[in-house]
Amino acid sequence: MSGDGERRRRQSTRDGTKGFPGVPAPGRMLRVDGVVLHVLREGSGPVCVLSGGLGMSWFDWDAVAARLAPHRTVVRFDRPGLGLSAPAQEPPTAVGEAARIAHVLDALGLPGSCTVVGHSLAAFHAEAFARLYPDRTAGIVLADGSVEEDPRPLLPRAVRTAWAGGLASVLSAAGVPRALGPAARRLTTRVLTVRDHPRDPYETGAYRTSRVLRACALENAMYGYQAAEVAALRPDRPLHGVPVTVLAAYEGSETPRELRWLERQRALAAQLGGTFAVAAPAGHLVMADAPDAVATAVLSLTPDLEGPQRGR
């Protein structure tokens, strides 16, 4: 076992993170708001939180975290039901996920300001955090973040939640996660990236569980409601000068669909008073295809932050 692998094994044993059979995981388990979450803290310096899109796990950020850790205290955590975290007690909301970020930082003894990087769906969480906790926000990076110009969920929240939970239960009872979960994850990665990426050792264990399937179903069902929450926050919760970078992924094909996506990302940057940047070539999983671009966006967003933030 390599030195880094041995260090991770000792860390996982010390903090009680068992991972999956034969594959110990880095990080620790923390109870936050009544839910046991898998949390990983690395590096030193000003704090940066990395939050992935729908259904993603801590290991999706490995390449970005490696680039940021020499300069930042990097915090990653699995949202409820994802990765190694316990299931959620309630369906996700944008306001709730913003609070979860704040409470994870509190649990780690990091009460100061931080940069939040939100990818895809988690861009809603990053923006909500900046609007609800401006004193704790050094900046936000929206990495190929979700954009909904006029979100209007059509069905009551309870109906969507019940439907998503019921579907997940049926599929789990039929053994779909165990049989097809890892393959579905790999297919998704291939579709949403432009480069070849090796299989992560944690993928099989994570995506074959009914827990992760249910979390993905609930996040998908609540997508429109979270978009509407953020839209409702904008008029009354200004960003108070919080630096914003909107980083759009660009594959380079110049199809109408891709060019329209870049236009929407550019419009979002203008709406938020932020900077627009492009990561290319990169698919939607921009942290995998272009980790340097993501790290550069973080480091250039808040270059004048001073001093490490240590835990209490």
N, C-alpha and C positions, 0 to 999 in steps of 0.2 A: 504493500500500500504506500502511495506517495506521502510525502510530508503533509501536503495540504489535505489529503484524504484522511490521514490519521488525526490531524487537528480537528477536522469536521466531525469525525467519529467521537472524539473526546468531548467536543462541545455538545453534540447531540445527547450523549450519555449523561453529561452533567446537568443539562437543562431538561431532560426527560422527553426529548423529541425522538420518538422511535422510528419515524419514517415508515417504510414498507418493508416486508420481509426481505432480509439480505441487503437492504439499501438504507442505512441510517441517514437521517436528514440533518442538515445544519439548522441552527436556530433554537428556539425555545417555545414552550407553550405558556400563554398568558391568558388569564380569565379577564375579559374586558366586557363590561356591561352584561355580565352573566353568560357570555359565550366564550369557550376556550378557543383561542386563536393561535395559529402558528405564526411566529414573528421572528424575523431575522434582522439583526443589526450588525453592520460592518463599518470599518473605516473610522475616520475622525474628521473633525472640522464642522462647518455649518451643516445643518440637517437637511436631508433630501428624502422624500417619501416617493417610492415607485409603486404605482397601482395599475394593474393590467386590466384589459377589457373583459368582456363577458366570458366567464368560464375559465379564465386564465389563472395560473399559479405562480408562486414565488420564483420558480426556476426559469420562467420565461424572461426574467430580467438579468440573468447571470452575466451576460456579456456587458450590459450597461453598468451593472453594479461593479464589475471588475475595473472599469475605466473611471468610475466616480470615487471609489473607496479611498484612493490616495489623497483626495481633496475634500471629501464630504463624509459625514456620518450618514450612511445609506440605510434606510429602513424599508423593509419589505414585509408584507403580511398577507396571508390568505384570507380573503373575505369568507364569511360563514359558509360552510359546506364545501368550499373549494380547497384544493391542495390537501393539507393536513388539518384544517380547522373543523371544529364541530359544526353541526347544522345550525341554521339560524332559528331563532324563536319567532321571528316575524318576517314577512316579505320585505325585500330591500326597498329603501327610499333614498333619494339623493341627499336629503337633510340628514337622515340616519347614517349614511355612509360618511358624510362630512364629519359628523360627530364621532364616528368610529375612528377616523384618522386622528382626531384630537385626543381621544381617550387612549389609543395605542401609544401615542407619544407621551401622554401623562404616565402611563404604566411603565414606560421605559425611563422615566425621569428626564424627559426632554421637553420642558415647558415653554421654551423660547420659540422664535420664528423658524419657519422651514420653507423649503421649496417643495411643491407637490407636482409630480409628473403623473398625469392621468392619460391613459391610452384608451382609445375607443370609448366604450360606455363610461369608463372611469373619468373621462374628461368632465362629465357632469358632476362627479364627486369632487374633483379638483376645483372646479369653478364654484361649486356650492361652498366648499371649505373657505375659499378666498373671500366670498361674500359674507359668510357667517362668522368667520374668525379672522378679520383683516389684521388684527394686531399680532397674529401668529403666522401670518403669511408673508414670506420674503419674496415669493414669486410663484407662478404656475407655468408649467409647460403642458400644452395639450398636444399629445403625440398622435397624429392622425385621429383626432377626437371625433366623437359622434356629433353631428350637426342636425338639428331639427328647427327649421325656421318658424314653424307655426304648429307646435305639437298639440294635438287634440285627441286624447285617448277616447275610444268609442264605447268601450264597455266598462261597467263598474269595476273598480279595483278588486272587489271580493270575487266577482265572476271570473276574472282573468286568473287570480290566484288559485281558485278552486280548480279551474280547468288545467292549469300548469301542474299543480300537485297531483291531480288525478292521472294525467298522462304519464308523469314520472313514475307513479306507483304501478301503473299497468306495465310499462316498459321494464321496470325493475323486476316485477314478478315473473315476466317472461324471460329474464336473464339477459336482456339486451346489453346492459352496461358491461357485464363480464365478457360477453362474447364479442361485442363490437366497439366498446368504448375506446380502447387504445387505437384501433384502426381508424375510427372516426376522427380522433385527435390528429393522427398523422396526416390524414387526407386534408383536414382543415389547414394544417401547417403548410402543406404543399400548395394549396390553392391560394393562400394569403401571403406567400413569400415569393421572391424572385430568385433566391439562391437555394442551394442544397444545404440542409442543416441535419446534423447527426441526431439520432434518436436520443432523447434525454432519459437517463436511467430511472427517473421518477415517473415518467409518463404512464407506464403500464399500471402501476399501483394506483395512481390518482384517478385515471379515467375509466377504470373498470368498476368503480363503486357507484351504488345507487345514490349515495350522499351527494356526489359531485353532479350526477345527472339531475337530481332534484334542484340543486342550487342553480345550475345552468337554466333549467326550465323556468324557475322563478325570476331570475335576472332578465331573461328574455321577455317574460310576461309583463314585467314592471318597467320595461324600457321606456315606453311612451309616457308613463306617469312620471318617471324621473326627469325626462326631458321637459315636461310641463312644469315640474317643480322649479327647475332652474330658470325657466322663462319667467315664472311668477316672482322669483327673487330679484330679477334684474332691475325693475323700476325702483324698488325701495331699499335695495342693499347694494350700493355702488361699490366698486372695487377699490376706491380710495387710493388710487395711484399704484396699486399692486402691479409689478411688472408681469407681462404676459407674453409668452411666445407660442404661436400656433405653428406646429411643425407638421407639414403635410407630406405623406408618402407619395412618391411619383414613380411609376414603373417605367415610364419612357415611351409608352405605346402611342400617345397622343390620340387616343380614341375620344369621341365625344363624351363618353361617360367619365373617363379619367380627367379630361379637361374641365368638365363641369364640377367634378369633385374638388379640383384645385381652386376653382372660382368660389365654391362654397366655403372652403377653408380660409381663403383670403378675405372673404366677406366677414367671417367670424372674427378674424384678427382685427379687422377694422371696427367691428361692433364693440369689441372689448378694449379697444385702444391699445392693441398689442402689436408685436412684431410678427411678420409672416416669414416663414422659412420653408424650404423644401429639402426633403431627404430623398436622394435618388442615386442609383435605382433602388427602389424599396417597395415591397408590398405592404398591405395593411399591418402586418406584424413588424412594424418598423424597428422595434427594439432588437429583433433578430437579424433583419437584413442590414440595418444601418445603425449599430450601437454607437459608433463614433459621432454620428449626427445628433443622436439623443443626448449623449454626454456633453457635447459641445453646446447644445442649446441650454442645458442646465448651468454649465460653468460660465457661459457668457451672459446669462440672465442676471446673475447676482455676483459679479466678479469682485465687488468691494466688501463682501461680508468678511468680518474679521473674527478670528478666534474660534477654537473648537467649543462645541457645546457638550459638556460631559454629563453623564448621569449623576443623579444625587446619591 
